Amino acid sequence: SAAAEPTRSGKTQEHRYWLLLETERDNLIVTEKLRSGQVAWHENSVDLANYAPHSRAVGSVSCARAGITVGDMKKHRSDHASSSSTSAAECKRYAEEVYSRAWAFASPQWQPGPGEACAPTADTDSGAVSAKAVH
């Protein structure tokens, strides 16, 4: 399960696992599986200041030459959406799987280890994708 960390106010906050996708045309997409079971997908409207202060990068991959597209990532997102609440571990697993998918396209011989995750970069449904990992 995901650990909880104290915030400045002293309240604990569970870890969130999200991915930053950047397209060949410098568009930004943030995706994460929420505890509600929904999968968030924000294109070019993301206030990274809300994500970045409590985040740390855990990996990065460029998939520009690998042929992965935003459409590939959207399909993965829809495959994981749920109408019921999910555990923190399932939210983390979504991020790890998206990262692993990007890595598989970019570097087929590499497989992520336990706890490794990343964030792809993407453009349009036919655009290429690259990846950066965040936690």
N, C-alpha and C positions, 0 to 999 in steps of 0.2 A: 504494500500500500504506500501511497505517497506520504511523505513526512509533512508535518506542519511546522511552520516557523513563526515566531512572534513578530508582530508588526511594530511600528513606532508607538502605537497606542497600547501595546501590550497584549492585544488580541492575537490569537493564532490564525494563520492563514495557510490553507493547503497549497502545495505546489501546483502550478498550472503548467501544462506542457503544450506549447504552441510552436508553429513553424512559420517562418518568414520565407515566402516564395518571391523571387525577383525574376522578372521576365527579361528577354533579350532587349526589350524596349524600355527597360527600367520601371515597369509597372510593379507594384508591390501587392502581394496577397498574404493575408494572415489567416491561418486555419488552426482550429483546435477543437477537440471533442469536449463538450461541456458536460457537467454533472447531470444535466437534464436529459442527456442522451442525444441532443441535437449536435450537429457539427457546424461550427461557425466558419464562415468563409467571407472575408472582407477584402474587397478589391479597391485599391487606391484611396480608400477613405479611412485608413487606419491611423489612429493617433498612437504612434509607437511610444510616445512618452508614457502611456498607460501600461505598456508591456515592459519596456526596457529597464526601469529602475530595479525591478526584482528578478531580473533574468540574468542568465549566463549562457554563453554559447557553449555547446557541447560537441559541435562538429560543423563541417561545411563541405559541400561538394558542388562542382560545376558539371552540369549535365548538358551543356550547350551542344556538344557534338553527339550526344547519346540518342537523341530523337524522342525524348520524353516530352509530352505536351501538357498544357493546362487541362485539356480534355481528359487525359489519362488521370490526372490528379483529381479532377471533379468526379470521375467515375468512382475512384477509391473513396472519396468523401461520401457519395451517395450510398455506397455499399456499407458504410459504417454508421449511418444515421439511424437513430432509434427514437421511439416515442416514449420510452421509459427511462427512468434515471439510471445512471451508470456509476460504477465505482471510480475512485481516483486512479486505480491501477488500469482500468479500461481506457481512461482518458490518456494516460501515459502511453499505453500500448498503441493507440491511434497515431500519436506523434512518432513513435518508433517505427511503425509500419510505413508511414508516409516517407520518412527519412530512408528507411531500408529500400523502399521502392525506387527512390531517386538514385540511391547508390547502386542498386542492381543495374539500372540503365547505364550509369556512368562508368561503373567498374564491376563487371560481372563476377570477378574472382573474389571480391570483398564481401564479407558478411558481418553485420554489426555484432558487437559483443553485448553482454548484458548491460542495460542502462544507457546504451549509446543511442542517440537520436539526432536528427538534423532537419533542416528546412530547405526545400527546393525553391528554385527560381523559375518563373513561368511567364508566358505572354498572353496569347489568346488560345482558343481551343486548338489551334494548329501551331502555336508558338512553342519554342523550345523552353526547357526548364533547367534550372540549376538549384543547388540546395545549401542551406545553412542551418545548423542545429541550435536550438535554444531550449532552455529549461527555466 
